[in-house]
Amino acid sequence: LYFSAQEGILIFYHIKDLQYEIKICADISQPISSLMFSPDYTSLLLVTDQGTVYSYRPAHSGEAVKLLDASSSCFLAADFLTPGNNYCVSVTISGEVQVWSLEDGTYLSKINLGTEVQET
């Protein structure tokens, strides 16, 4: 079970029978608004309130890697672009949809929807 604390800490609970173990996986020092696993469960996207997206790979037990910082563009949400887990897609409040490489955070393309997007 993965969850995030208010302070921007990604925590893993390993639960087996009536026993559990707690592990702090990453500290990004920004409140995390959402967590999304890739379709094959090898990567986890951490999206912050400020519009920064991090990637965390549980099997590698490393730090979270900053992929993109959309804080200046009224960032709303991000998710994996399927099939596969090589790309993510983000959307801004102004309706701009952007595609990013998860390998190195490279910005690949965008399209403007021509309408404002609201969180539901």
LOLUMDO-738076 format. One line per field, with one value per atom (N, C-alpha, C): residue in one letter; atom name; z, x, y. Coordinates in steps of 0.05 Angstrom, whole numbers. Example, Ala and Ser with C-alpha at 12.3 -4.5 7.8 and 13.67 -1.06 7.14 Angstrom:
BEGIN
code <- c(A; A; A; S; S; S)
site <- c(N; CA; C; N; CA; C)
c3 <- c(156; 156; 156; 142; 143; 157)
c1 <- c(264; 246; 264; 257; 273; 258)
c2 <- c(-114; -90; -66; -45; -21; 1)
END
This chain:
BEGIN
code <- c(L; L; L; Y; Y; Y; F; F; F; S; S; S; A; A; A; Q; Q; Q; E; E; E; G; G; G; I; I; I; L; L; L; I; I; I; F; F; F; Y; Y; Y; H; H; H; I; I; I; K; K; K; D; D; D; L; L; L; Q; Q; Q; Y; Y; Y; E; E; E; I; I; I; K; K; K; I; I; I; C; C; C; A; A; A; D; D; D; I; I; I; S; S; S; Q; Q; Q; P; P; P; I; I; I; S; S; S; S; S; S; L; L; L; M; M; M; F; F; F; S; S; S; P; P; P; D; D; D; Y; Y; Y; T; T; T; S; S; S; L; L; L; L; L; L; L; L; L; V; V; V; T; T; T; D; D; D; Q; Q; Q; G; G; G; T; T; T; V; V; V; Y; Y; Y; S; S; S; Y; Y; Y; R; R; R; P; P; P; A; A; A; H; H; H; S; S; S; G; G; G; E; E; E; A; A; A; V; V; V; K; K; K; L; L; L; L; L; L; D; D; D; A; A; A; S; S; S; S; S; S; S; S; S; C; C; C; F; F; F; L; L; L; A; A; A; A; A; A; D; D; D; F; F; F; L; L; L; T; T; T; P; P; P; G; G; G; N; N; N; N; N; N; Y; Y; Y; C; C; C; V; V; V; S; S; S; V; V; V; T; T; T; I; I; I; S; S; S; G; G; G; E; E; E; V; V; V; Q; Q; Q; V; V; V; W; W; W; S; S; S; L; L; L; E; E; E; D; D; D; G; G; G; T; T; T; Y; Y; Y; L; L; L; S; S; S; K; K; K; I; I; I; N; N; N; L; L; L; G; G; G; T; T; T; E; E; E; V; V; V; Q; Q; Q; E; E; E; T; T; T)
site <- c(N; CA; C; N; CA; C; N; CA; C; N; CA; C; N; CA; C; N; CA; C; N; CA; C; N; CA; C; N; CA; C; N; CA; C; N; CA; C; N; CA; C; N; CA; C; N; CA; C; N; CA; C; N; CA; C; N; CA; C; N; CA; C; N; CA; C; N; CA; C; N; CA; C; N; CA; C; N; CA; C; N; CA; C; N; CA; C; N; CA; C; N; CA; C; N; CA; C; N; CA; C; N; CA; C; N; CA; C; N; CA; C; N; CA; C; N; CA; C; N; CA; C; N; CA; C; N; CA; C; N; CA; C; N; CA; C; N; CA; C; N; CA; C; N; CA; C; N; CA; C; N; CA; C; N; CA; C; N; CA; C; N; CA; C; N; CA; C; N; CA; C; N; CA; C; N; CA; C; N; CA; C; N; CA; C; N; CA; C; N; CA; C; N; CA; C; N; CA; C; N; CA; C; N; CA; C; N; CA; C; N; CA; C; N; CA; C; N; CA; C; N; CA; C; N; CA; C; N; CA; C; N; CA; C; N; CA; C; N; CA; C; N; CA; C; N; CA; C; N; CA; C; N; CA; C; N; CA; C; N; CA; C; N; CA; C; N; CA; C; N; CA; C; N; CA; C; N; CA; C; N; CA; C; N; CA; C; N; CA; C; N; CA; C; N; CA; C; N; CA; C; N; CA; C; N; CA; C; N; CA; C; N; CA; C; N; CA; C; N; CA; C; N; CA; C; N; CA; C; N; CA; C; N; CA; C; N; CA; C; N; CA; C; N; CA; C; N; CA; C; N; CA; C; N; CA; C; N; CA; C; N; CA; C; N; CA; C; N; CA; C; N; CA; C; N; CA; C; N; CA; C; N; CA; C; N; CA; C; N; CA; C; N; CA; C; N; CA; C; N; CA; C; N; CA; C; N; CA; C; N; CA; C; N; CA; C; N; CA; C)
c3 <- c(0; 0; 0; -20; -22; -15; 0; 5; 10; 10; 14; 38; 52; 75; 65; 81; 75; 68; 80; 76; 51; 34; 9; 12; 31; 36; 24; 8; -3; 16; 26; 46; 35; 41; 33; 58; 59; 80; 68; 78; 70; 91; 83; 101; 95; 116; 113; 139; 135; 158; 177; 202; 221; 226; 211; 214; 191; 197; 176; 180; 158; 159; 144; 155; 143; 132; 107; 94; 81; 87; 73; 47; 25; -2; -13; -10; -22; -7; -6; 6; -15; -26; -47; -37; -11; 2; -10; -24; -34; -30; -22; -18; -44; -42; -64; -67; -91; -96; -107; -121; -131; -137; -137; -143; -164; -185; -206; -214; -214; -223; -254; -266; -294; -299; -324; -329; -321; -322; -314; -285; -270; -242; -236; -256; -251; -243; -249; -243; -229; -213; -199; -204; -214; -218; -192; -183; -160; -171; -167; -177; -153; -153; -130; -136; -114; -116; -133; -133; -147; -177; -186; -214; -222; -203; -209; -210; -230; -232; -228; -211; -205; -213; -219; -224; -202; -192; -172; -182; -182; -190; -165; -155; -131; -132; -154; -156; -153; -159; -157; -130; -115; -88; -87; -108; -108; -101; -105; -100; -123; -118; -139; -157; -183; -203; -214; -214; -224; -255; -265; -294; -307; -294; -305; -284; -289; -271; -286; -283; -298; -280; -259; -240; -251; -273; -285; -304; -310; -330; -320; -294; -282; -287; -281; -283; -268; -279; -266; -260; -279; -274; -293; -287; -304; -301; -321; -320; -341; -339; -359; -386; -408; -434; -443; -445; -451; -481; -492; -479; -472; -454; -445; -422; -414; -393; -399; -424; -432; -433; -432; -435; -415; -408; -392; -406; -399; -410; -387; -391; -371; -384; -367; -377; -358; -370; -355; -353; -335; -332; -358; -373; -398; -421; -416; -437; -454; -446; -462; -452; -471; -465; -475; -458; -464; -461; -478; -476; -469; -449; -439; -439; -443; -440; -411; -402; -374; -370; -391; -389; -379; -390; -382; -379; -380; -377; -401; -424; -448; -457; -463; -473; -503; -511; -538; -555; -545; -562; -544; -557; -543; -563; -552; -567; -548; -559; -543; -549; -528; -531; -536; -532; -538; -517; -494; -473; -446; -425; -399; -388; -372; -361; -331; -320; -291; -278; -254; -239; -228; -230; -220; -199)
c1 <- c(17; 0; 18; 15; 29; 10; 20; 5; 24; 13; 30; 20; 39; 32; 31; 19; 16; 42; 64; 89; 104; 92; 104; 121; 115; 129; 114; 127; 115; 121; 101; 104; 93; 106; 98; 92; 69; 61; 62; 79; 80; 64; 41; 22; 22; 27; 25; 13; -10; -25; -32; -24; -29; -5; 16; 41; 43; 56; 62; 89; 100; 125; 121; 132; 130; 157; 156; 181; 176; 193; 192; 207; 193; 205; 218; 204; 214; 203; 218; 210; 214; 192; 195; 189; 182; 178; 157; 138; 114; 90; 67; 43; 36; 32; 26; -5; -14; -43; -54; -37; -46; -23; -29; -10; -23; -8; -19; 2; -5; 13; 11; 34; 34; 18; 9; -7; 7; 33; 47; 58; 50; 57; 87; 102; 131; 139; 122; 127; 103; 109; 88; 92; 71; 73; 63; 79; 71; 66; 42; 34; 30; 43; 41; 20; 12; -6; 5; 32; 45; 48; 42; 45; 70; 84; 108; 101; 113; 108; 134; 134; 157; 150; 171; 168; 183; 171; 183; 180; 202; 202; 207; 185; 187; 209; 213; 233; 261; 266; 293; 298; 277; 280; 297; 297; 312; 295; 306; 291; 271; 252; 233; 248; 244; 258; 238; 246; 229; 228; 203; 199; 193; 175; 167; 157; 159; 150; 132; 107; 87; 75; 89; 77; 70; 82; 77; 53; 42; 22; -5; -11; -37; -43; -24; -25; -49; -63; -86; -82; -73; -71; -51; -43; -25; -32; -26; -30; -13; -10; 5; -11; 4; -8; -4; -26; -24; -30; -21; -9; 21; 31; 58; 61; 85; 90; 114; 117; 139; 132; 107; 98; 76; 75; 53; 40; 15; 0; -8; -7; -16; -35; -51; -70; -69; -71; -71; -100; -105; -132; -141; -122; -129; -136; -133; -141; -118; -93; -71; -63; -64; -57; -28; -11; 18; 26; 44; 55; 85; 94; 121; 133; 159; 174; 179; 173; 178; 207; 222; 250; 267; 262; 279; 263; 236; 220; 219; 227; 227; 199; 193; 168; 166; 145; 143; 123; 99; 79; 57; 40; 17; -5; -29; -52; -69; -81; -99; -127; -143; -171; -189; -179; -195; -217; -215; -234; -221; -231; -219; -227; -209; -214; -218; -238; -243; -239; -229; -225; -252; -257; -282; -277)
c2 <- c(-23; 0; 25; 42; 67; 90; 109; 133; 156; 181; 204; 220; 231; 248; 277; 294; 323; 336; 328; 341; 333; 316; 307; 282; 266; 241; 217; 201; 177; 154; 141; 120; 93; 72; 45; 28; 16; -3; -31; -48; -76; -91; -102; -115; -145; -161; -190; -201; -214; -225; -202; -204; -183; -165; -169; -154; -133; -111; -91; -78; -68; -54; -28; -6; 20; 28; 38; 48; 75; 94; 120; 117; 121; 117; 142; 164; 189; 213; 234; 259; 281; 291; 312; 340; 342; 367; 385; 373; 388; 370; 381; 364; 349; 323; 306; 305; 312; 313; 286; 271; 245; 227; 201; 179; 162; 155; 137; 117; 91; 70; 68; 61; 55; 29; 25; 1; -26; -27; -51; -50; -30; -26; -24; -15; -12; 16; 36; 64; 76; 96; 110; 140; 154; 183; 196; 216; 232; 260; 269; 296; 314; 337; 356; 377; 391; 413; 436; 439; 460; 455; 430; 424; 410; 398; 384; 354; 339; 311; 296; 276; 259; 231; 215; 187; 172; 151; 133; 105; 90; 62; 44; 32; 16; -6; -19; -41; -30; -5; 6; 19; 24; 36; 61; 76; 101; 124; 148; 172; 177; 194; 203; 222; 219; 235; 256; 281; 302; 300; 297; 295; 322; 336; 362; 380; 406; 426; 445; 441; 458; 479; 487; 505; 532; 540; 566; 565; 541; 540; 530; 534; 526; 497; 480; 451; 440; 421; 409; 380; 364; 335; 322; 297; 282; 252; 237; 208; 194; 168; 153; 153; 154; 151; 122; 108; 79; 74; 52; 29; 35; 19; 22; 42; 48; 67; 84; 92; 109; 139; 145; 173; 180; 205; 215; 238; 243; 266; 284; 310; 329; 348; 361; 381; 405; 429; 454; 464; 482; 493; 507; 518; 533; 514; 487; 468; 458; 462; 453; 424; 405; 378; 374; 363; 360; 331; 322; 295; 297; 281; 281; 254; 252; 227; 221; 197; 190; 183; 178; 171; 194; 218; 241; 267; 266; 289; 308; 298; 314; 320; 345; 354; 345; 331; 320; 334; 340; 353; 365; 381; 393; 398; 400; 408; 425; 446; 463; 456; 450; 442; 465; 489; 513; 518; 506; 510; 506; 518; 514; 487; 475; 449; 452; 438; 440; 413; 413; 388; 379; 353; 342; 321)
END
